[in-house]
Amino acid sequence: MLLAVDVGNTQTVVGVFEGENLRYRWRFATNKSHTGDDLRVKLMSLLDGEDIERASLCGMSLASVVPHLTEAWDETAQALTGMPALVCSAKTAGSLFAATYPRPAEIGSDRVADAVAARERYGAPAVVVDFGTATNIEVIDQDGCFCGGVIAPGLETAASALFSHASMLAGIHMDDPEAAIGTSTAQALQIGILYGEADRADGLVARIHEQLGYTTPVIATGGLATRIAPHSKTITQVDRNLTLEGLRLVFEHNSRAE
């Protein structure tokens, strides 16, 4: 079994693959102070809860945007599997990640994993919108090459900034406001935050399609994808496990190359 770990600034997602099948999936808050020992104890608790034997683990494929936790998860991988974590990157993705991007080494590991999985699952061209702490958009052109994308503040990041700078506005639940004109402060906030994020994504995708000169499938992923996608006019598919799938593909690519 393969451990696939996607470490974001706010949330961490861990999946366990048996072959091509994602058997188990957990999401929990990212704690940037965690050590390798902390993560090993947490992960062992999750594995024990599903009766997953340590001996059945063949390795770990890792995407992380938190450098300290990259090292801590690598320690965890070595403790549990006896080998270092395979950190996803443009280099480790190899032929799975063709790119016309000027400096591929600077592309985040989660963005690489998303692009790899999108091309494998949906073909080319394709656009991925990953709704997390940041809203990332990845563009795969009609030749199957990653050609760039967009990084913007995510929905919760923007909402937190608004609440922290406007003392009279309390935090609200991100329910569907079901209107374009708010008749209360809470509803006005829901419209601005939820519909605003969907419309921002649509606007950026429209600009991308205009520059490409053709339209593409648009795949939404990330922790907030299911909440935002229903209000989008451009998103054609929600794939909540896209990043984990990309990590699996990169790991298998490297295993075959050995």
KOLVEXVO-701541 format. One record per residue (C-alpha): x negated, y negated, z; residue in three letters; residue number from 1. Coordinates in Angstrom, 3 decimals. Example, Ala and Ser with C-alpha at 12.3 -4.5 7.8 and 13.67 -1.06 7.14 Angstrom:
        c1        c2        c3  miba  vexpa
   -12.300     4.500     7.800   ALA      1
   -13.670     1.060     7.140   SER      2
This chain:
        c1        c2        c3  miba  vexpa
     0.000     0.000     0.000   MET      1
    -1.133    -3.524    -0.814   LEU      2
    -0.789    -6.543     1.444   LEU      3
    -0.012    -9.742    -0.472   ALA      4
    -0.329   -12.903     1.620   VAL      5
     0.689   -16.404     0.519   ASP      6
    -0.425   -19.002     3.088   VAL      7
     1.166   -22.415     2.677   GLY      8
     0.840   -25.519     4.808   ASN      9
     4.229   -24.901     6.436   THR     10
     5.190   -21.279     5.786   GLN     11
     3.322   -18.012     5.287   THR     12
     4.843   -15.146     3.300   VAL     13
     3.539   -11.588     3.625   VAL     14
     4.613    -8.784     1.323   GLY     15
     3.795    -5.071     1.247   VAL     16
     3.716    -3.451    -2.185   PHE     17
     3.935     0.245    -2.864   GLU     18
     2.786     0.414    -6.454   GLY     19
     4.784    -2.214    -8.332   GLU     20
     7.583    -2.252    -5.771   ASN     21
     7.768    -4.896    -3.058   LEU     22
     8.849    -2.780    -0.102   ARG     23
     8.674    -5.310     2.741   TYR     24
     8.592    -9.092     2.968   ARG     25
     8.211   -11.434     5.942   TRP     26
     8.172   -15.227     6.214   ARG     27
     6.958   -17.103     9.280   PHE     28
     5.651   -20.544    10.220   ALA     29
     2.001   -21.220     9.402   THR     30
    -0.053   -21.882    12.521   ASN     31
    -3.286   -23.578    11.491   LYS     32
    -4.941   -22.782    14.828   SER     33
    -4.615   -19.013    14.415   HIS     34
    -7.789   -16.949    14.468   THR     35
    -8.404   -13.651    12.709   GLY     36
    -7.554   -11.828    15.939   ASP     37
    -4.272   -13.739    16.262   ASP     38
    -3.294   -12.847    12.717   LEU     39
    -4.310    -9.210    13.110   ARG     40
    -2.079    -8.841    16.184   VAL     41
     0.828   -10.563    14.420   LYS     42
     0.467    -8.500    11.274   LEU     43
     0.081    -5.230    13.166   MET     44
     3.329    -5.996    15.005   SER     45
     5.134    -6.460    11.690   LEU     46
     3.642    -3.305    10.204   LEU     47
     4.393    -1.241    13.299   ASP     48
     7.984    -2.430    13.185   GLY     49
     8.346    -0.745     9.784   GLU     50
     6.212     2.306    10.693   ASP     51
     3.559     1.348     8.142   ILE     52
     0.324     3.174     8.895   GLU     53
    -2.889     1.166     8.795   ARG     54
    -4.535     3.989     6.848   ALA     55
    -2.026     3.502     4.014   SER     56
    -3.255    -0.045     3.290   LEU     57
    -5.525    -0.293     0.244   CYS     58
    -6.386    -3.979     0.487   GLY     59
    -5.173    -7.556     0.707   MET     60
    -4.596   -10.092    -2.061   SER     61
    -4.595   -13.623    -0.676   LEU     62
    -3.491   -17.090    -1.736   ALA     63
    -4.162   -19.823     0.793   SER     64
    -4.122   -23.613     0.781   VAL     65
    -5.544   -23.767     4.337   VAL     66
    -9.328   -23.138     4.284   PRO     67
    -9.590   -22.175     7.973   HIS     68
    -6.808   -19.635     7.564   LEU     69
    -8.407   -18.252     4.402   THR     70
   -11.323   -17.180     6.585   GLU     71
    -9.029   -15.911     9.347   ALA     72
    -6.960   -13.811     6.935   TRP     73
   -10.150   -12.445     5.400   ASP     74
   -11.214   -11.282     8.871   GLU     75
    -7.798    -9.685     9.285   THR     76
    -8.113    -7.895     5.953   ALA     77
   -11.488    -6.465     6.910   GLN     78
   -10.187    -5.327    10.288   ALA     79
    -7.130    -3.586     8.833   LEU     80
    -8.314    -2.334     5.439   THR     81
   -12.093    -2.167     5.817   GLY     82
   -12.696    -4.563     2.922   MET     83
   -12.584    -8.325     2.326   PRO     84
    -9.424    -9.972     1.064   ALA     85
    -9.317   -10.645    -2.661   LEU     86
    -8.761   -14.397    -2.830   VAL     87
    -6.729   -15.337    -5.892   CYS     88
    -8.367   -17.925    -8.170   SER     89
    -8.795   -18.698   -11.833   ALA     90
   -11.996   -16.647   -11.684   LYS     91
   -10.595   -13.560    -9.948   THR     92
    -7.489   -13.628   -12.174   ALA     93
    -9.792   -13.196   -15.162   GLY     94
    -8.015   -12.481   -18.443   SER     95
    -4.617   -12.725   -16.726   LEU     96
    -5.129   -16.481   -16.486   PHE     97
    -6.040   -18.075   -19.780   ALA     98
    -6.306   -21.841   -19.363   ALA     99
    -6.946   -24.963   -21.392   THR    100
    -7.248   -26.872   -18.101   TYR    101
   -10.567   -28.802   -17.963   PRO    102
   -11.611   -27.564   -14.482   ARG    103
    -9.894   -24.225   -13.725   PRO    104
   -11.886   -23.727   -10.520   ALA    105
    -9.980   -26.549    -8.821   GLU    106
    -6.549   -24.977    -9.400   ILE    107
    -4.976   -23.759    -6.156   GLY    108
    -4.668   -20.016    -5.634   SER    109
    -0.882   -20.173    -5.263   ASP    110
    -0.606   -22.024    -8.569   ARG    111
    -2.753   -19.398   -10.278   VAL    112
    -0.614   -16.586    -8.846   ALA    113
     2.597   -18.292    -9.992   ASP    114
     1.270   -18.761   -13.520   ALA    115
     0.014   -15.168   -13.766   VAL    116
     3.346   -13.728   -12.631   ALA    117
     5.412   -16.064   -14.809   ALA    118
     3.546   -15.089   -17.967   ARG    119
     3.800   -11.390   -17.098   GLU    120
     7.490   -11.443   -16.161   ARG    121
     8.920   -14.079   -18.484   TYR    122
     6.414   -14.418   -21.290   GLY    123
     5.183   -17.644   -22.843   ALA    124
     5.966   -20.464   -22.884   PRO    125
     7.261   -20.935   -19.348   ALA    126
     7.439   -23.554   -16.617   VAL    127
     7.342   -22.686   -12.905   VAL    128
     8.733   -25.028   -10.255   VAL    129
     7.522   -23.976    -6.797   ASP    130
     9.517   -25.696    -4.049   PHE    131
     7.444   -25.689    -0.866   GLY    132
     5.597   -28.215     1.295   THR    133
     4.631   -29.663    -2.071   ALA    134
     6.701   -29.237    -5.202   THR    135
     4.293   -27.746    -7.733   ASN    136
     5.074   -27.388   -11.422   ILE    137
     2.954   -25.062   -13.538   GLU    138
     3.065   -25.127   -17.343   VAL    139
     2.230   -22.134   -19.546   ILE    140
     2.229   -23.105   -23.215   ASP    141
     3.421   -21.049   -26.171   GLN    142
    -0.064   -19.539   -26.538   ASP    143
     0.117   -18.177   -22.980   GLY    144
    -2.394   -20.692   -21.591   CYS    145
    -2.044   -22.623   -18.368   PHE    146
    -2.316   -26.205   -19.569   CYS    147
    -1.627   -28.147   -16.367   GLY    148
     1.253   -29.243   -14.219   GLY    149
     2.549   -31.537   -11.510   VAL    150
     2.061   -31.799    -7.729   ILE    151
     4.594   -33.870    -5.776   ALA    152
     5.734   -34.136    -2.144   PRO    153
     8.179   -31.355    -1.323   GLY    154
    11.760   -31.816    -0.158   LEU    155
    11.047   -31.251     3.532   GLU    156
     7.872   -33.350     3.387   THR    157
     9.774   -36.277     1.910   ALA    158
    12.665   -35.840     4.343   ALA    159
    10.322   -35.708     7.346   SER    160
     8.595   -38.889     6.198   ALA    161
    11.952   -40.628     5.850   LEU    162
    13.147   -39.562     9.297   PHE    163
     9.864   -40.489    10.964   SER    164
     9.873   -44.006     9.494   HIS    165
    13.589   -44.751     9.927   ALA    166
    14.377   -44.444    13.624   SER    167
    18.146   -44.765    13.143   MET    168
    18.308   -41.743    10.851   LEU    169
    18.579   -38.403    12.603   ALA    170
    17.550   -35.122    11.015   GLY    171
    20.413   -33.489     9.130   ILE    172
    21.232   -30.064     7.730   HIS    173
    20.600   -29.737     4.018   MET    174
    24.144   -28.671     3.164   ASP    175
    25.592   -29.307    -0.298   ASP    176
    27.148   -32.798    -0.103   PRO    177
    29.515   -31.928    -2.979   GLU    178
    29.652   -35.562    -4.057   ALA    179
    27.451   -38.159    -5.716   ALA    180
    28.673   -41.022    -3.540   ILE    181
    28.137   -40.573     0.180   GLY    182
    30.898   -41.682     2.534   THR    183
    28.783   -41.161     5.669   SER    184
    25.143   -41.595     6.541   THR    185
    24.657   -37.815     6.740   ALA    186
    26.252   -37.217     3.336   GLN    187
    24.293   -40.068     1.767   ALA    188
    21.080   -38.491     3.056   LEU    189
    22.062   -35.067     1.739   GLN    190
    22.721   -36.530    -1.695   ILE    191
    19.457   -38.433    -1.744   GLY    192
    17.339   -35.560    -0.491   ILE    193
    18.925   -32.435    -2.006   LEU    194
    20.297   -33.794    -5.279   TYR    195
    17.347   -36.149    -5.524   GLY    196
    14.909   -33.216    -5.446   GLU    197
    16.892   -31.307    -8.081   ALA    198
    17.103   -34.355   -10.336   ASP    199
    13.410   -35.134    -9.858   ARG    200
    12.526   -31.596   -10.929   ALA    201
    14.845   -31.886   -13.938   ASP    202
    13.324   -35.216   -14.917   GLY    203
     9.778   -33.897   -14.701   LEU    204
    10.670   -30.761   -16.664   VAL    205
    12.295   -32.922   -19.344   ALA    206
     9.085   -34.953   -19.642   ARG    207
     7.048   -31.738   -19.850   ILE    208
     9.265   -30.342   -22.609   HIS    209
     8.992   -33.641   -24.472   GLU    210
     5.191   -33.507   -24.347   GLN    211
     5.087   -29.834   -25.339   LEU    212
     7.499   -30.419   -28.199   GLY    213
     9.663   -27.436   -27.262   TYR    214
    11.745   -26.143   -24.383   THR    215
    10.847   -23.224   -22.134   THR    216
    12.389   -20.972   -19.516   PRO    217
    12.109   -22.691   -16.121   VAL    218
    11.520   -20.402   -13.147   ILE    219
    12.052   -21.661    -9.610   ALA    220
    10.270   -20.111    -6.650   THR    221
     9.238   -21.086    -3.126   GLY    222
    11.080   -21.241     0.160   GLY    223
    13.558   -23.908    -0.957   LEU    224
    14.236   -22.604    -4.468   ALA    225
    17.602   -21.002    -3.718   THR    226
    18.801   -24.211    -2.072   ARG    227
    17.779   -26.556    -4.900   ILE    228
    18.209   -24.447    -8.055   ALA    229
    22.042   -24.461    -8.080   PRO    230
    21.943   -28.249    -8.495   HIS    231
    19.407   -28.229   -11.336   SER    232
    20.276   -28.494   -15.023   LYS    233
    16.963   -27.091   -16.271   THR    234
    16.144   -24.140   -13.982   ILE    235
    17.013   -20.890   -15.749   THR    236
    15.844   -18.341   -13.167   GLN    237
    15.109   -18.087    -9.453   VAL    238
    12.342   -15.641    -8.526   ASP    239
    11.616   -15.874    -4.815   ARG    240
     8.807   -13.288    -4.992   ASN    241
     6.923   -14.769    -7.941   LEU    242
     3.788   -15.720    -5.985   THR    243
     3.560   -12.322    -4.292   LEU    244
     3.962   -10.642    -7.663   GLU    245
     1.106   -12.716    -9.059   GLY    246
    -1.098   -11.679    -6.147   LEU    247
    -0.320    -8.032    -6.848   ARG    248
    -1.196    -8.417   -10.521   LEU    249
    -4.506   -10.123    -9.751   VAL    250
    -5.443    -7.419    -7.237   PHE    251
    -4.633    -4.623    -9.695   GLU    252
    -6.574    -6.390   -12.448   HIS    253
    -9.668    -6.441   -10.240   ASN    254
    -9.146    -2.842    -9.152   SER    255
    -9.109    -1.676   -12.776   ARG    256
   -12.266    -3.669   -13.497   ALA    257
   -14.264    -1.888   -10.778   GLU    258
